[in-house]
Amino acid sequence: MTVFRSNLGNKFPQILVSSNKNNTLLKTHLRFLVSFHNLNYPKFNNPICCHSNFDQKTQFYEEMEKKSNWVGIESGPDDKYCKELEIAVKAVHVASLLCQKVQQNLIFNGNEDVQAKDDNSPVTIADWSVQATVSWILSEAFGPENISIVAEEDIEALSKPNANSLLSSVVTTVNDSLSSASSFGIQPPVKFLETPEVLEAISRCNSTGGPTGRFWVLDPVDGTLGFVRGDQYAIALALVENGEVVLGVLGCPNYPMNKEWLNYQNGYRRILSRLSKSNSESWDSKGCVLYAKKGSKKAWMQPLLSEDKSFIWPNNARAITVSDIDNPVLATFCEPVEKANSSHSFTQGLAHSVGLRNQPLRVYSMVKYAAIARGDAEIFMKFARAGYKEKIWDHAAGVVIIEEAGGVVTDAGGRKLDFSKGMYLQGLDRGIIACAGSTLHEKIMRAVDASWNSSSL
């Protein structure tokens, strides 16, 4: 059903029926229309609507967005996961702004708030704060009894006797973030969340996944090493139902909407932009959020808005597709920056063997999935070192976005990744290969088979 409440309240129905052209648009694009003008519905602080998967860029929709405060959810033949997708996208926007502020403080104040986990990987107040924030938003939207979340962090480090200052920073960060949630159509807490409530929100993320039921998968800050260095990172949220990823959202606060802004040979550009006064054209405003719903055959990207602007769903979202390049010689290869859990030597040797000529795109985190989904790169391969287990939160959101954008993600044996086995991707055949299209994917898999026996993995 399509519902509108806007400042065009009285005029909107007349606008729709004022000409034969608009009558046609009404029949084609909108299934039903109800005006809520002069009605007082407290729950609808933001107007809500659903619209069909026709071209969003028609002049009709553009004019509506300019003239009225309306919100949309794209839907197919049915509206399944419609609300879940909307809430997930909004939650990731809120979390992305939280991370921007924390990262800026890290650049200014140093790494005092960076902790080391048992495996020596870094964790910051952003990791716990995002986990608490997203958990709270999902619980408020669907009821805590209906929310099950698989996530990376727990409260063990925050519960230590010497962690009072760290815990206090997390509580303050969470409350600051949720106080601005109304800009995204999310009702903030009626009062300041106390420490036990924040810890409860983090602890709620204790699911271990599995083959049945519904659970969310959250990586609060994917690519923490990039995050603390002022570089790329992602906030990743996915919904899994009966072992299948049904929707995914990637927040990429440092990944610009326009490819022209990419300049990975000059890492200081991003840092310098944060040291200067922010404005609408600064690097800060160039982040993006990508999302997709399984089976829709569409993936979307929208700009990351600052909290002083009202979020209008779907917020000028534009469809994205993978590149149509199917020749490895012309392709751009995405590879991890971190060497700790992946073999650069094998992937680099493989890239050389298939004739890749372009400079590889080396970025932290699931931003690699975003790069392929929107056509900035064509190939991502990850072959883990012996003993390393791939976690589902490092891949779930990115996989569904690439697939719905037209790409292919499998293990090196051509099998789809299995998210039904708990917190880890069990039974992987050697590694993970993501490509912009099946033709390129098949060529890369053949190259892997040819090179594997001569490798030391």
N, C-alpha and C positions, 0 to 999 in steps of 0.2 A: 504494500500500500504506500502511496505517496502522500505525505503530509507537509503542508507549508504553514508557517506563521511568520510574517515579514512586515516590514514597514510599508509594504504596498498593500496591506490588508484589504482595503476596500477596492483598490484599483485592479488588483491582480486578476480576479476572475474576468473583469471586463476586458483587460488586455488580451487575455487568452482567446476571447470569443469575438474580438473586434474585427477580425478579417478572416477570409477563407484560409490564408496562409497559416495563421496562428491556429485555426481549427485543425488543420492538417498536422501541425506540430503537436497539438494536444493529443490527437489520436495516436500519433506515431511514438512520441516520447514519454507520455505520462499516462499511467493507467487509471489514476484516480487523483482528484484534487479536493482538498478541504481547506478552507480558510479559517484561521483561528483569530481573526482580527477582533480586538476588543474583548477577548476572553482571557481570563486570568488563570493560567495553569502554572503553578509554582514550579512543577517538576521540569517544565520545558523552558529553562532559562535560555537555551539555544534551540532554534528551530531544527526540526529533524525531517529528513525526507529520504525516500529510496527512489532511485531512478534506474532505468533499464540500461543495458550495456550498449547503447548506441553512441555515436560520436559525441564526445564531451565538448568538442571544440566548435560546435555550431554557434552561429551568432546569437541564437536564441538563449542558450545557456550562458554565454559570455555576458549578454546584456542583463540577464537575471542576476548574475553574480555581482555585477557592478552596482545594480540598483537596490538590491535587497540583501538582508542578512539571512542567508539560507545555508543549510548544511545538507550534504548528499552522501549516500552510500551506494556504490555501484552494486548491482545485483543481477543475477542471471534468471533462469526460469523460476528459481525459488530464492528465498532470502536467507537460506541457511548460512550461518556464520556471519550474517550481516552485522549484527550488534557486536559480536566478538571482534570482528575486524576493526570496526570504528573505535572501540575502547582500546584495543591494542595499539593502534596508530597514535591515538592521543596520549596514551601512557608513555610511549617511546619518545614522543615530542617533549613531554615534561622531563623525562629522564635525560634526554639529550641536552636540554638547557642546564640541568643540574650539573652534568659532566663538563660543559663548557666553563661554568663558573669555577668548578674545582680545579680544572686544568689550568685556568688562568691564575689561580692562587698558587698552584705548584710552580708555575713559571716565575712568579714574582717572589715567592717566599721560600723556594727550594723544596726539597723532598722530605720535609719533616713528617709529613703525614703518610709517607710510603712505608708499608710494612713488608716483611718477607714471610712467605708461607713456608710450610715444611719442605716443599720441593724447591725453595729459593726463588720461586716466581713472585713478582711484586703484587701487592694488593693495596688499594688506597681507600680513603673514606668514600670515594665515589662508588666503589664496588658494593659496599654495604648499604649506602644511601639509596642507590638505584634499586637494589633488591627490595629494600623496605618500601620505597615509593611505589614501584610497580605492583608489589604484593598488595599494598593497601588499596590502590586504585582498582585492581581486579576484584578484590574482596568486596569493596563497596558496590561495584557494578553488578556482581553476580551472587553475592553472599559468600561469606567465608567458608560455609559448609560445602559450597559447590566448587571451591578452588583447590586445585592440587598443582603444585609447581615443582619442577625439577630445576635447580639452580646451583651455581658454582660455590657460593659462599655460605658459611654457617656463622654462629655467634661465638664460637670457642675463643677466638682471639679477643673479641670485645668483652668477654666475661672474665678475663684475667684481672687480678688485683691492680696491676699497673696500667690498665687500659682506660682509666676513668676519663682522661683528657680526650683520647681517641673516640670513646663512646659518646662523650658530650658533643664532639664535632659532628658525628654522624647524626645524632638527634637534631641538632640545629640545622644541618644541611637538609634533612628530610622535611622538616617543618617549613623552611624557607622555600623549598621546591613546591610543596603542596599548597602553599599560600598563593602561588601564582597559577595553580591548576585551573582556576575559573576562566582564564584566557583561552583555554582549550575545551571549554564546555564541561569541565569536571568540577563537581561541587567539592570544595576543600573541606577539611575537618572543621567541625563546629568549634573546636578548641584545640589548643596546642597539644600535640601528641607527646605524652610522657615517655620516659625511657623504657618502661616495661612494654608499652604499646609498640614502640619501634622494634624492640627485640622480638616481640611476638610476630610482627610482620615479616621479619627476616627468617625467623624459625619456621614460619608457615611453609617456606620453600624447602620442604624435607621429603618430597616425593622421590621415589626411585624409578618412576616410569613403569613400563611393562607393556604387554600385548593387548590389554583390554582397558576400556574406560577412557576418560578424557583427562589430560594434564597439559599444563603449560610448560614450556622449556625456555629458560631465561639465562642469558649470559649478560650480566649487568654491565661489564666493561670488557669486551672482547679485544684483546690486544693491549693489555695494561702497560706493557713495556713501551709501546708507541704512545700511549696516553701520557705517561710520566715524562716522556721526551718531547712533548708538545707536538706529536705527530698524529698519524691516523689511528683510529680505533672505532669500534662499533658497539651499539647497544642492540642486542638480538633477542627477539621474542617470537616464539612460535607456539601454535596450538596443535597438539597431537591427539588423535582420536582413534582408538583401536589400532594403534601401531602406525597410523598414517599421519604425516604432517598435512594439516588441512589449511593452515594459513601461516604466513611468516611476515615479520616486520623487521627492517634493519634501519636503525638510526645511525647516520654517518656524519657527525657534527663537523668534521674537518674535510669532508669530501665534497667539492663544489658541484653545484648544479650544472655548470658549464665546463666542458672538458678543457676549454682554453685556459682555465684557472689552474689546471694541473701543472705543477713544476716540481717534480720530485728530485731534480738535481739541485734545487735550492731550498733546503729544508728550513733555513733561517727566515725565509719569507713569511712563513706561517707564524713563527714566534714573534717577529718584528711587528706583524699586524696586531698582535695581542698587546704589545707594549704601547701602541698608539691608541688614540681615542677611536672608539668604535663608531661606525656609521653604516648606512644602508649598503654601501659598496665595499665594506671591509671584508676581510677573509671570514670573520665570524658569521656573517649573514649568508655565506655560501654553502652551508651544510645542506644535507638532504635526508629524506626518509623514503625508503622504498618498501613496497608491500605487495603481496599477492595472495590470492585465495585459490586453493587447489581446484582444478577443473575449469577455471574461468578462461584459460588461455590468454590471460592478460596480466601484466605486471605494471605497477604504477610508481611514479616518483613525484615527490612534492618538495618544495623548499622548506627548510627548517626555519620557523618564524621566531623572532624574538618575543619575549613575554609581554612587551608593550603593545603587541598587535593581536587582534582577535583572530582566533583560528576558525576558519570556515571550512567545514568538511564538504567535499574532498580537497579544498584548499588548492585550487589550480593544479591538481594532479594531472600529470601527462603520462600517457602510455609509453612504456619503454620496451625495446626488443633487443635481442642479441644481434651481434654483427652477422652479416651474410658472408663473411670471408670463410672459405673452406679449404684454402691452400695453406699448409703450415708455413711455407716460405714467407707469406704475407702476414701471418698472424702475430699478435703480441702475446707474450707469455707472462702470466702473473705468478710470482713465486713468493713464499713467505720470507720475511726479513729474519726472523729468529732461526738460528741453526740448531738450537737445543733439541728439538723434537722432530726435525725433518732432514732429509738428505739433500743438500744443495748440489752435491757433486753428481748424483744420479740424474736429477732433473735438468741440470745444466748440460750434462753430457747428452741426455735425450733430446734436449732442445737443439743442440748442435747437430745431432744425427738426422733430424728431420728438416734441417735447413733453415731454422728460424733466424731471421736477419734483424728483426726489430729489437731495440733495447728492451730488456724485460722490465715489467712494471713490478717493482718490489714494494709491497705495502703490508702493513700489519693487519691482522684480524680478518674478519669476514668482509671487509671492504673489498677484498679480492672477488667475492661473489657479486658484490654490487657492480664492480668494474665490468664483469662479464655480462651481467644482466642488462646493463645499459649500453653495451657496445664499445666500451673503452679498451677492452682486451678480449682475447678469444680463447685462451687456454689457461687453466689452473690445474696443477698437479701437486699432490702431496703424498710423499712416500715416507712414512714414519720410520724412525730408527727402531732397532730391535727393542722390544719391551715397552714401547709407548702405546697407550691405548687412546684412541680417538673418542672424545666425549660428544654426546649428542648435541649439547648446547653450542658447540663450535661449528655446527653445520646445518642444523634443522631449518632455521629461517632462511639461510642463503640458498639451500637446495630448492625449496619450493618457489622462490622468487626467480631463480634461473630457469627452472623448468617451465613456469608459466610465461616467461619472457621468450621462450622458444629454444632454450638450450637443453643440454643433456648432462646429468651428473650420475656417475656410477662408480663402483670400484674398478680396479684395473682388469677384472674379469668380465665387465659389462653388466654386473648385477646392481640393481638399485640399492641404495643404502638402507639398512634396516634399523628403524628407530623403535622397534618393539621389544628390544632385549634389555631394557634398563638404561642406566646412565651412560653406557658405552656402546659404540658401534661394533658389535660382535661379528666375527666371521668375515672381515674384510679380506678381499683378495689383493694382497700386496699394498695397495694404496687407493687414493681417490683421484678421479679425473673428471674435471668439469670443462665442457667445451661449448662453443657457440654453434650448435647444430650437430646433427647425427653424422654427417659426412666427415667433418673434421674429427669428431670423436672416434670414429672407426679407424681413421688414419693414425691417430695418436695411440690407440690401444694396440695396433699392429706394431708400432714402433717400440712400445713398452715390452711386448712379448719378445721382440728381436733383441732388445738390449738387456733384458733382465738377467739372463744366465751368466752374462759377463760382469755383472755388478757384484758388489761385496755386501749388499743388503741381506 
